[in-house]
Amino acid sequence: MPWWLELIRAIVGTIILFTGVAVVAAMFGVLLERKISGWMQSRLGPKHVGPQGLLQTLADTLKLLQKENIVPHRADRAIFATAVIVVPLAALLDYVVIPFGTTRWGPLIFRDLNVGVVYFAATSSLVVVGILMAGWGSNNKYALLGGLRSAAQMVSYEIPMGLSLITVALMAGSLSTVTIVNAQAGLWYIVAQPVAFLVFLTAATAEVNRVPFDLVEAESELVAGYFSEYSGMRFALFQLGEYGEMFAMAGMAVTLFLGGWRGPVLPPVLWFVIKLYALIFVFMWVRWTYPRFRIDQLLNFSWKVLIPVSLLNLVATAFVVMVMHR
C-alpha cells in the first residue's frame, strides 16, 4: 500500500477512534454510570435534560467548554498542559489492536499486529506517565501525592495483568489479537482460564482507577488527587481518558476471554458490543458496591495475592501446553 494511503488511513482511523471514544465511551459511559448507580441506590438518576435525561452528559460537556481554564501560579505550564493530552491519547492507542468484528474482507480492526498483546500492555501503561506529569506540573502537594500514589498502584497491577496476557497468548500460540479470537472458535478462554480472567479483570479495575482501587483520585482524601488543579475542558479530558481506558480494558477482556466477536445468529459486531457492555456493567456494579481499599491493602493484594496466583497459573498453563504439543 502506498505511503499516502497509509497516511490517509491513519488520519481517518484516528478521527473515527477519537469520535467513538469521546461519544460512546465518555459521554454515554457517564450517562450509563449515572443511571446504573441510581438504579442500584433506588433513585432515578438524571431525568431533566432531554427525554429520560439522555442529554444530560451533552449539557455537562457544553457547560465544561464554557468554564475558564486556570493554570496554577508557578506551575510548569508545559508539563501541566501536556499531561491533558497524554492520558486520553494513551487510551486511544489501546483501540488500535482490538478487533470489533469481522467482515467478508477480513477482521474489523485498525491494525492486526503480530505483537498486539504486547502493544496493548505498553500503551495502557502510558496513562501513569500522564498522571505523574499532571501531579508534578500542578505545583500542588496534594496533586503530587495523588500522582505518586497512582504510580505505585498502576505499576503494581500492571504485573498481574501482563502475566494474564502472556497466559492467553501461550494458549493461542500467538500475540495477535485476531489469532487469539480465532483460536476460541471451539472454546472460549474464560472456560479454560477462569483464574487468568479474574486476575485480568481485577487488575484492569485498578488500572482504570475505579472503586475499590480509586486511590489515584480518592476525592475524600486528596481533594480529587492528581487533577485537583484542572478545570473546565481539561478536567473533562481526564474523564475522557478514564472512561476510554475502561472501555478499552473491557474490549480486550472480551477479545482474550469471551471469544471476541464470535456468537450464533447475530452479526459479529453486535456480539462484541453485547459482551463489551456486559463487562462495563460489571465494572459499574463493582464501583457502586464495594468501599475503597487503603493503600497498604491495595498494594498487598497485588504483590501477595494476584502476582503469585497469576504466576502459578502461567506455570500450570505452560506445563499443560507443553504436554499437549508433545
ABEGO torsion letter per residue (X at the ends): XBAAAAAAAAAAAAAAAAAAAAAAAAAAAAAAAAAAAAAAAGBAEBAABEBGGAAAAAAAAAAAAABBBBBBBGBBAAAAAAAAAAAAAAAAAAAAABBAEBBAAEBBBABBBAAAAAAAAAAAAAAAAAAAAAAAAAGBAAAAAAAAAAAAAAAAAAAAAAAAAAAAAAAAGBABAAAAAAAAAABBAAAABAAAAAAAAAAAAAAAGBOAAAAAAGAAAAGGEAAAABBEAAAAAAAAAAAAAAAAAAAAAAAAAAGEABEBGBBAAAAAAAAAAAAAAAAAAAAAABBBBBAAAAAAAAAAAAAAAAAAAAAAAAAAAAAAAX
